[in-house]
Amino acid sequence: MPLIKCSECQKEISDKATACPHCGCPTGQPTNTLVQLDSAPHKRKKYRQGFLIFAAMFFFGMMLALGNLSSGDSGKFALLFIIGLVGFIGMIASSIGSWLNKP
């Protein structure tokens, strides 16, 4: 690590210094800054969208299933109940996925 002279106070400083420690004059040396990009927000957005889709499946599936409960059509009730159940499981999976991708 060679020493250089400060252009302002003429004291010796490191060539890696960005400013003189004695007078504060910038040395003009480029700083190496490491910037780390966070890819998690994109993944969390994907899980939030999935959560909303599955929440709609759960809500409408269960509401329609309960509405058809008194009609006596067990096949239609079972199909709507399964749609609601898939929506509920999808909501849980999306919530866990979003939670696991937090920084």
N, C-alpha and C positions, 0 to 999 in steps of 0.2 A: 504494500500500500504506500505509494509515493506521496510525499508532501508537496503541496504547491503553496504559493504566496497569495494571500487575499489581495484583491485589487484595491480594496478600500483602506485597510489598516496595515497591510504588508506583513502580517504575521503568518506563520506557517500553519496550514490546515490540511486535512486529508483531502485527497482528490475525489473521494466518494461523498464528501459532505455537500449538501444542497445549499447550505448557507454557512457563513463564518460564525463559529461559536463565540467569537470575541465581539464583533461589531454587528453581526446579523446580515451582512451584505450577501445577497444571493450569488452563488458561484456560476450559475448558468448550466450546471450539470443536470442532465435529465434524471428524473426520478423514476424508478421502476416500481410501479404500483400494480399489484395483482388484484384483479377484479374477478370475483367468482359470481357467475350468473346462477340464479336460483330457477331450476326447471320445475320445482314443485308447484307453483301457482297454476301452471297449465294443467298439471295432473289433477290438482284439487278442483279446478273448474270442470273437468270432465266428470269427476265423481259427483259434483253438485248437480250437474245436468242429469246424470243417471238417477240421482236421488229424486229429483222432481218428476221424472218420467215414471219411476216405480211408485212414487207417492200417488200420482194420478191413477195408476193401475189399481193400487190398493183401495183408494177411496171409492172410485167408481165401481170396481168389482164387488166390494163389500156392500155398498149401498144398493146396487142392482140385485145382488144375491138376497139381501134382506127384504127387498121389495117383492121378489119372486118367491119368497118362502111360503107365503100363504096361498099362492096360486096352485100348488100341488104338483108342479112340473119339476120333479127331482133332478132330471138331467140338466135342465137349464140352470137350476140352482147350483148344482155341483160344478158346472163349467165356470160360472161367475165366481163361485167361492175359490176355485183353483186360481183364477186370474188374480183375485184379491190376495191370495196366499203368496203367489209368485211376486206380486208387487211388494208385499211386506218383507219377504226374504231379500228382494233386490234393494229395498231401502236400507236394511241392516248391512248388507254387503257394501253398498255405496258409502255408508257412514263409516264403516271400518276402514275402507280404502282411503277415504279422505283423511281420517285420523292418522293412518300410518304414513301418509305423505306429508305430514307437517314437518317443517324444518326444525 
